[in-house]
Amino acid sequence: MCMHVVRRSSESLRLALPPTSYKRRTRESAREHRVRSAMAETNGLMLLNFWPSPHGMRCRVALAEKGLKYVYREEESIMECKSRLLVKSDPVRMRVPVLLHDGKPVCESLIIVQYLDEVWPDRAPLLPADPYGRAKARYWADFIDKEIFECGLKLWKLEGEKQDEARDQFLRALKILEGELGEKKYFGGDTFGFVDVTLVPVVAWYRTYELFGSFRTEMHAPRLMAWGKRCLERESVAMSSLPDPHKVHQFVRFLRNKKPGLQPF
């Protein structure tokens, strides 16, 4: 009796839906099944991301640094609308990246990286062991978000005097980071860590910042450029496939010309 009711209910649903809607639901169900199967083999981890996002890049580097397998889900339609999974996972901001761990969402890239470090502390620790070292690393990560990436956003969104101010602030921030890096291999000394993971996406965005801000990073921050090249030689960074800087610049030009008010990440 129950089986008969279920079958009739399914048939009624199929008849009620337009053919395209039914096919779309079927495709989504098949994709969700594949995703569930893949997640069973990947520590229950899934990353929702949009390829140019520097915040998403740092999450991918952290996952690779720790050798964690995960399901990667690209938000292909983020330019027009958010996926249902993204809206459900981050209903407040609806922004990438979002890490799903056994179905539970973790939002905001720096929080995601710290979460990975706490759940898997024995795999390539990213934060220092001592409290002061951790506090210092978090300070510089916050500095990078506010003075590099937020200021970088202004570089390609603003014009005129406001853009000039953003460029001056950006170059000042680069100089400060150069002073913190000094002669060290990485910001954590010989160890690639939290601050390096936070900043390394800038390598894919330098060209965009330079072309909109009319400057050459190498002239203002040669140590940071050398640091970036060392980072690109790391397996974890290479595995994360930072996007081509030219492709990032093309995307930003499109965004600036066609959708100037959009905040895609």
C-alpha positions as CSV (number, residue, x, y, z in Angstrom):
1,M,0.0,0.0,0.0
2,C,2.7,2.5,1.0
3,M,4.8,1.7,-2.1
4,H,1.7,2.3,-4.3
5,V,1.2,5.7,-2.7
6,V,4.8,6.7,-3.1
7,R,4.8,5.7,-6.7
8,R,1.6,7.7,-7.4
9,S,3.0,10.7,-5.6
10,S,6.1,10.6,-7.7
11,E,4.2,10.3,-10.9
12,S,1.9,13.2,-9.9
13,L,4.9,15.3,-9.2
14,R,6.4,14.5,-12.6
15,L,3.2,15.4,-14.4
16,A,2.8,18.6,-12.4
17,L,6.3,19.9,-13.2
18,P,7.2,21.3,-16.6
19,P,9.6,18.9,-18.5
20,T,12.5,21.2,-18.0
21,S,11.9,21.5,-14.3
22,Y,11.6,17.8,-13.9
23,K,14.9,17.2,-15.8
24,R,16.6,19.9,-13.7
25,R,15.5,18.3,-10.5
26,T,16.7,14.9,-11.8
27,R,20.1,16.3,-12.7
28,E,20.4,18.0,-9.3
29,S,19.5,14.8,-7.5
30,A,22.1,12.8,-9.5
31,R,24.7,15.5,-8.7
32,E,23.8,15.5,-5.0
33,H,24.2,11.7,-5.0
34,R,27.6,11.9,-6.6
35,V,28.6,14.6,-4.1
36,R,27.5,12.5,-1.1
37,S,29.5,9.5,-2.5
38,A,32.6,11.7,-3.0
39,M,32.3,13.3,0.5
40,A,32.3,9.9,2.1
41,E,35.9,9.5,0.8
42,T,37.1,13.0,1.7
43,N,36.8,13.5,5.4
44,G,33.3,14.8,4.9
45,L,34.8,18.1,3.5
46,M,33.4,20.3,0.7
47,L,34.5,23.8,-0.3
48,L,32.1,26.2,-2.0
49,N,34.1,28.7,-3.9
50,F,34.3,31.0,-6.9
51,W,37.6,30.8,-8.8
52,P,38.9,34.4,-8.6
53,S,38.2,34.8,-4.9
54,P,41.5,35.4,-3.0
55,H,39.7,34.2,0.1
56,G,38.8,30.9,-1.5
57,M,42.4,30.5,-2.7
58,R,43.8,30.6,0.8
59,C,41.3,27.9,1.9
60,R,42.5,25.7,-1.0
61,V,46.1,26.3,-0.1
62,A,45.4,25.4,3.6
63,L,43.6,22.2,2.6
64,A,46.5,21.2,0.3
65,E,49.1,22.1,2.9
66,K,47.4,19.7,5.4
67,G,46.9,17.0,2.7
68,L,43.2,16.9,3.2
69,K,41.0,15.6,0.4
70,Y,37.8,17.5,-0.2
71,V,35.0,18.0,-2.7
72,Y,35.3,21.2,-4.6
73,R,32.1,22.9,-5.7
74,E,32.5,25.9,-8.0
75,E,29.7,28.6,-7.8
76,E,29.3,28.8,-11.5
77,S,26.2,31.1,-11.4
78,I,27.4,33.4,-8.7
79,M,27.4,36.3,-11.1
80,E,23.7,36.1,-11.5
81,C,22.4,34.2,-8.5
82,K,23.7,32.1,-5.6
83,S,23.3,28.4,-5.4
84,R,20.7,27.0,-3.0
85,L,23.5,25.3,-1.1
86,L,25.5,28.5,-0.7
87,V,22.4,30.4,0.5
88,K,21.5,27.6,2.9
89,S,25.1,27.4,4.2
90,D,25.7,31.2,4.7
91,P,22.2,32.8,4.8
92,V,23.6,36.0,6.3
93,R,26.2,37.0,3.8
94,M,25.8,34.4,1.0
95,R,29.5,34.7,0.2
96,V,32.2,32.2,-0.8
97,P,34.2,30.5,0.5
98,V,32.2,28.2,2.7
99,L,33.6,25.0,4.1
100,L,31.2,22.2,4.8
101,H,32.4,19.6,7.3
102,D,30.0,16.7,7.7
103,G,27.3,19.0,6.5
104,K,28.1,21.8,9.0
105,P,29.1,25.1,7.4
106,V,32.1,27.1,8.4
107,C,32.2,30.6,6.9
108,E,34.9,33.3,6.3
109,S,38.3,32.3,5.0
110,L,40.4,33.1,8.1
111,I,38.0,31.3,10.3
112,I,38.0,28.3,7.9
113,V,41.8,28.1,8.0
114,Q,41.9,28.3,11.8
115,Y,39.2,25.7,12.0
116,L,41.2,23.3,9.8
117,D,44.2,23.9,12.0
118,E,42.3,23.1,15.1
119,V,40.6,20.0,13.8
120,W,43.8,18.6,12.2
121,P,46.6,20.0,14.5
122,D,48.9,17.2,13.7
123,R,49.0,17.9,9.9
124,A,51.3,20.7,9.0
125,P,50.4,23.1,11.8
126,L,49.8,26.6,10.4
127,L,49.6,28.7,13.6
128,P,52.4,28.9,16.1
129,A,52.3,26.7,19.2
130,D,52.6,29.6,21.7
131,P,49.7,32.0,22.4
132,Y,51.8,35.1,21.7
133,G,52.9,33.7,18.3
134,R,49.3,32.9,17.4
135,A,48.1,36.3,18.4
136,K,50.8,37.9,16.3
137,A,50.0,35.8,13.3
138,R,46.3,36.7,13.6
139,Y,47.2,40.4,13.8
140,W,49.1,40.2,10.5
141,A,46.3,38.2,8.8
142,D,43.8,40.9,9.8
143,F,46.2,43.5,8.5
144,I,46.4,41.7,5.2
145,D,42.7,41.5,4.8
146,K,42.1,45.1,5.6
147,E,45.1,46.8,4.1
148,I,45.8,44.5,1.1
149,F,42.6,42.9,-0.1
150,E,40.1,45.5,0.9
151,C,42.4,48.3,-0.3
152,G,43.0,46.3,-3.5
153,L,39.3,46.2,-4.1
154,K,39.2,50.0,-4.0
155,L,42.0,50.1,-6.6
156,W,39.9,48.6,-9.3
157,K,36.5,50.0,-8.2
158,L,37.4,53.6,-7.6
159,E,38.7,56.4,-9.9
160,G,40.4,59.7,-9.6
161,E,41.7,61.0,-6.2
162,K,40.0,58.1,-4.3
163,Q,41.9,55.6,-6.4
164,D,45.1,57.5,-5.8
165,E,44.5,57.3,-2.1
166,A,43.9,53.6,-2.3
167,R,47.1,53.1,-4.3
168,D,49.1,55.0,-1.7
169,Q,47.6,53.0,1.1
170,F,48.2,49.8,-0.7
171,L,51.9,50.5,-1.4
172,R,52.3,51.6,2.2
173,A,50.9,48.3,3.3
174,L,53.3,46.4,1.0
175,K,56.2,48.2,2.6
176,I,55.0,47.4,6.1
177,L,54.7,43.7,5.1
178,E,58.2,43.8,3.6
179,G,59.5,45.0,7.0
180,E,57.8,42.2,8.8
181,L,59.1,39.6,6.4
182,G,62.6,41.0,6.5
183,E,65.2,38.4,5.4
184,K,63.1,35.4,6.4
185,K,62.1,32.7,4.0
186,Y,58.5,32.9,5.1
187,F,56.6,35.1,7.5
188,G,56.9,32.3,10.1
189,G,60.7,32.0,9.5
190,D,61.6,28.7,7.8
191,T,58.0,27.4,8.3
192,F,55.2,28.2,5.8
193,G,52.3,29.2,8.0
194,F,49.1,31.1,8.7
195,V,50.3,34.5,7.5
196,D,51.8,33.0,4.3
197,V,48.5,31.2,3.6
198,T,46.6,34.5,4.1
199,L,48.7,36.5,1.8
200,V,49.7,34.1,-1.0
201,P,46.6,34.7,-3.2
202,V,47.9,38.2,-3.8
203,V,50.3,36.6,-6.3
204,A,47.4,36.0,-8.6
205,W,46.1,39.5,-8.1
206,Y,49.3,41.6,-8.5
207,R,48.7,42.2,-12.2
208,T,45.2,43.5,-11.6
209,Y,46.3,45.8,-8.8
210,E,49.3,47.1,-10.9
211,L,47.3,47.8,-14.1
212,F,44.5,49.7,-12.3
213,G,46.9,51.4,-9.9
214,S,49.6,52.2,-12.4
215,F,52.6,50.9,-10.4
216,R,55.0,48.0,-10.5
217,T,55.0,45.8,-7.3
218,E,58.6,44.7,-7.9
219,M,59.8,48.3,-7.7
220,H,58.1,48.9,-4.4
221,A,58.3,45.5,-2.7
222,P,61.0,43.2,-4.3
223,R,61.2,41.0,-1.2
224,L,57.5,40.2,-1.4
225,M,57.9,39.4,-5.0
226,A,60.7,37.0,-4.2
227,W,58.6,35.5,-1.3
228,G,55.7,35.0,-3.8
229,K,58.0,33.0,-6.2
230,R,59.1,30.8,-3.3
231,C,55.5,30.2,-2.4
232,L,54.7,29.2,-5.9
233,E,57.4,26.5,-5.7
234,R,55.6,24.8,-2.8
235,E,53.6,21.7,-3.6
236,S,50.6,22.9,-1.7
237,V,50.4,26.2,-3.6
238,A,51.0,24.5,-6.9
239,M,48.3,21.9,-6.1
240,S,45.8,24.7,-5.3
241,S,46.2,26.0,-8.9
242,L,46.2,29.8,-8.3
243,P,44.4,31.3,-11.3
244,D,46.3,32.9,-14.1
245,P,46.9,36.6,-13.3
246,H,45.8,37.5,-16.8
247,K,42.5,35.7,-16.4
248,V,41.9,37.4,-13.1
249,H,42.5,40.8,-14.7
250,Q,40.1,40.0,-17.6
251,F,37.5,39.0,-15.1
252,V,37.9,42.2,-13.1
253,R,37.7,44.3,-16.2
254,F,34.5,42.6,-17.2
255,L,33.1,43.1,-13.7
256,R,34.1,46.8,-13.6
257,N,32.5,47.5,-17.0
258,K,29.4,45.4,-16.8
259,K,28.6,44.9,-13.1
260,P,30.4,47.6,-11.1
261,G,28.1,47.2,-8.0
262,L,28.5,43.4,-7.8
263,Q,30.3,41.9,-4.8
264,P,31.0,38.3,-6.0
265,F,33.2,37.3,-3.1
